[in-house]
Amino acid sequence: MISPNGSLAPALWQDTAEPAGERGRERRFYRAYGLTISSEVALPELEATAPAAADVVIAVGPIDYAKPRLEAGTAFRFEPARQYLAWEAVGAFLISDARRIDIEPAPGIDDQLIAFPLLGPVMALLLHQRGLLVLHASAIAVGGRSAIFMGDKGAGKSTTASAMISAGHRLQTDDVVAVDLSRPNEPVIIPGFPQLKLAADAAAAIPIRQAEIRPQAHPAIDKAQHRLHGGFARDAVAATRVYILQRGDKAAISPLTGPDALSALIKFSYVTRFGRAALVGDFAATHLRQCAGFANRAGVHRLEVPTGLDRIGEAVALIERDLAGSGQE
């Protein structure tokens, strides 16, 4: 994906499209995060749907906005109703009223590369603006329960999610996890889209059946996109466990409570990657309340994952036992 500092680090395959508009781009319709999305950017990562009233509109063209100066190849500006993000190598994105994304691509950039920031930080901010708690994580459905994997870069979030899928469980979302807290005592994870990003060694060691590897959009991207044709959870699932991943000598789970649990959720929430400036207006207080409420409701645990891909099964078995036991709490 594309990180806030600007480094390159985003349905069914058959798009549902309407005739081209005045800019020569077709409008396609998709479903993701419980939303109907009308897009002038082709997004084969998402699941296509029939044309319908759109919750989110994505349009391509010049952005009428007082653009901030690019510094180190990036520019961000956050207002209560609008958020502007620009990467010199890809283009500019303007989120308006939590329901519209305008995109002004850099010259020569194709839709495949636009999709990386669009389905990563841009979509995460839009979901945050819509009142969801958005975590930088991966989530897996295990029966009627779920496991959310968070951790520092390289901790193995997607790798652990891949191992869970290989064991017969279902992906809910990768990279951007949206938690609906409208019923505080029953938080649920909103399904994203059926794609998982994996490093080559993890993909080779933990093969996923019915997955298609998409072409790399840029040589600097170090993970391949695996499009799942099975093993995806399309319904919201109760948010049961949050696991903070760390490397260890053996698989182990230990609970985090109080300040430690809250600190972990704040650290790995998506909006905090942009710093305090992104929490404009009432969003700082709201975000803190969301993290505190979720920390009190969900089980937040430290998960030690044994070093070495050949031992990932130990972590999977431990997660399965822990989730099964969570129903007795």
N, C-alpha and C positions, 0 to 999 in steps of 0.2 A: 504494500500500500504506500501512499505518500504521507509521510509524517508531517507534523506541524512545522518542523524545521526545513521541510522542502526536499528531504531525501526520498528516493523511490523505495518504497518498502512493501475488488475493488477493492420458474416459467418453463416453460418448455422451450426447446430450441427453436421451434417454429414461432416467429413473432406474429402477433395480431396487429395489423397496421391499417391506418386510414390513409386516404390520398394525401399526396405531398401538399404542404402549405405554401405560403408565399415565398418562403426561403428555400423551397425545394426539398424539404425534409419531411418524411412521413412521420405521423404520430402513431406510436405503438403503445399498447396497453399491457400492464403487468400487475402482478400481485406480490407484495412483500411487506412484512411487518404489519399485516392486517390492513394494508392500504391498497387502494386502486391507484396506480401510477400511470399517467399519460406522459409519454416521453418522446422527444424528437431525437434523442440519443438511443441507438440500438443497444439494448442491454440483455443479451442472451443468457447472462448469469441468472436473471430473474425468470419467474414462471409467467408465461403469457396468459392473458385473459381477454374476454370479449370486451369491445368498447363499452364504456359505462361512465357515469359521472365520476370524475377523478377527485380523489382526496389530495393528490399531489400532482402538479404540472411541472414538467421539465422542458424548458425551451432553449433553443440555441440562437444566438444573435448578439449584436452589440449590447453591452450593459450600460444603461444610463445611470451612472453613479460616480460621485466624486472619489476617484480611485486613490487610495493611499500609495505612497512611494514604496517600491519594492526594495527590501533590504535582504541581502544574501539570497536573492531569488524568490522571496516569499513576501506576502503582505496579508494582514488580517485586520479586520475592523468589526467590532461587535456592538450592535445597538439592540434595544429591547425587541424591535420588530424586524430587524434586518441584520444579516451577518454576511460579511464579504470575505472571501478567501481567494487568494491568487498564488499560483505557482508558475514562475516564469516558463518552466519547461512544458507545462500542460495547458494553462489558461486560468481564467477567473470564474468564480462561482458566486452568485448572489442569492441567498435564501431570504424570502420575503413572507412574512405573516405565517410562517410554519407550514406553508402549503404550496409554495412556488420556488423553483430553482431555475435561475437564468444562468446560462453558460456562454462565455465568450472564449472559444478555444484559441490557443496559440497557433500561429500559422503552421500548416502541415500536420497537425495532430489528428489522429483518427479516433473513432468512438471507443475502440478497445482500450486505449490509454486514458481517455477521459473517464472511463468507468472506474478506474482505480481510486482516485480521490472522491468521485461522485458516490460510490457505494461504500466508501470508508468514512473519512472525517466529515464530508459534506452531509451524507445521510445521517450520520450520528448526531450532528448538530441539529438537523431538522427534527429528528425524533426527540431530542432533548427539549427543543422548543415546544413540542406537542405534549409535554408533561410527563414523558417516560423517563425512568432512570436508565441511563445508557452506560454499559460497562464495556471496557476493552477486554474481551474474553471470548471463549467458545462455550457452547451449551449443548448438552446431550440429553435426550429424553430416555428414561429408563422406566418403562411401564408408565404409571401415572405420576412418576416423580422425575426430578431433573438434577443434573450436575452441571454447575458453572465452573469453568476452569479459568483462573486468572493468574498472572505472574509477570515477572520481568521478561524482557526480550530474551528468547532462548530457553525459557523455563520449560517449554514443551506443551503449551496449551493445545495447539492444533494436533500435535503428535498424539497426545493423550486422547483427544477427541476421536482421532482416527482409529486408535486402538479400541475404543469403546464401540465405534461403528462396526469394526471388523468382528467384534464379539457379539454382534446382533442387535445393538441398540441404534437409536436414530438421532441424526443431527437435527438440532433446532436452529442453530445459527453459528456462524464463525466470524470472529473479529469484532462484530458489533452486536452486543446482546442488549435487547430492549426489554426492560421489566416494567410491567403495568402494575402500579400501586394504587389504582383507583379504589380497590378494596384492600385496605392496609393489612388486614388479617389473612388475606388470601392472595399474596403476590403471584403473578404468573409471568412466564416468559413468552413473548410474542414471537412466533416463528419468522425467521428471516428469509433466506433462500438457499437452495440445495447446492452449495459450493463450499469447498474446504481448500485452504491454501497449505501446501506441504512442501518441505524441503525434499530434495531428491533422495537422501539416505532414508528418511522416514517413510517416504512413499514406497521405496524398494523393500524395506523391512516389514511394513504393515500394509500389504495390498488390500485395497477396498474393492469388493465386487461391484459391478455395475457402475463404475466410475469412468469418466472420459476426461483425459488431460487436455486442457485448452492450450493453444499456442501462446508463448510468452509475448507480452505486449511491449517489453523493453528489456534489453540485455542486462540492465542493472537490477532487475527484479530477481530476488534469490529464491522465491518459492513458486511452484507451479499451481495453477488453479485446477482443482479436481471437481468436475461437474458430476453430481450424484444423480443416477437414474433410478435410485432406490435408497432406502434407509434415511428418508427425510420425514420429520414430524411436521405436518401441516397445521396442526391444531395447537392452541396455547396449552401449556403444561405448568402445573404448580412449580414455583421456584422453591426447591427443597434444600439443596446444599450448595454452598460456595466453597470451592477449594482453592487455596493459594498455593501454587506449585513451587516446590523447591527441589533441588537435587539432593539425594541422600544415599546412604549405604544400603538401605532397605526400605520397602514400602511401609509407610507409617502415616497415621492420621491423628492429629491432636487438635482440640477445639481452641478457637480464639474467642475471647469474650471482651465486653466493654470497650475501652479505648482502642485495643488492638484490632478488634473486628471492624470498628468504625473507620479507623485509619486505613485499613486495607481497602475497604470499599471506596473511600475517597481517592486514594492513590490510583486505583485502577478504573475509576469512572472515566468515561471518554472525554468529557468536557474539560476536566482538569489538565488534560494534555496541552491545552491552549493557555493555561495560566488563569490568574484571577480576572484578567480582562474579559474573558468569555462569560463570566457570571455577572451580567449587567442587571441593573434594576433589582427586582425581587428574586432573581434566580439564585443568588448566593444562599439566601436563607432557605429557599425552597429545596435547593440541592442538598443542603446539610440535613434538613428534615427528612428528605427521602432516604439518604444514606443511613441516618440514625434509625429510622423506622425499619428499613430492610435488614440492617445489622441485628436488630432486636428480634425480628421475626424469622429470618432464615438462619440456618446453621452455617456459620463461617468457620472453616477449619483450615489448618495447615496440612498440606499433603506432600509428603516426601516421596519422590519418584526415583527409583533406583537408576543409577547411571548405566547407560547401555540400552540400546533398543531391544536387545534380546531379553530384557527383564521387564519390559513394559506390562506384560501380562500379570505380573505381581500386583502392580498398581490397579489394574482393571478389576482383578478379583477382590481387592480390598475395598474399592469404591462400590462394587456391587453389594458386598456385605454391609457396608455402612449405610447405603441407601435403603436396603431391606430393613435394617434395624431402625431407620428413622420413622417408619410407620408405627413403631411401638412406643415412641416418645410422647 
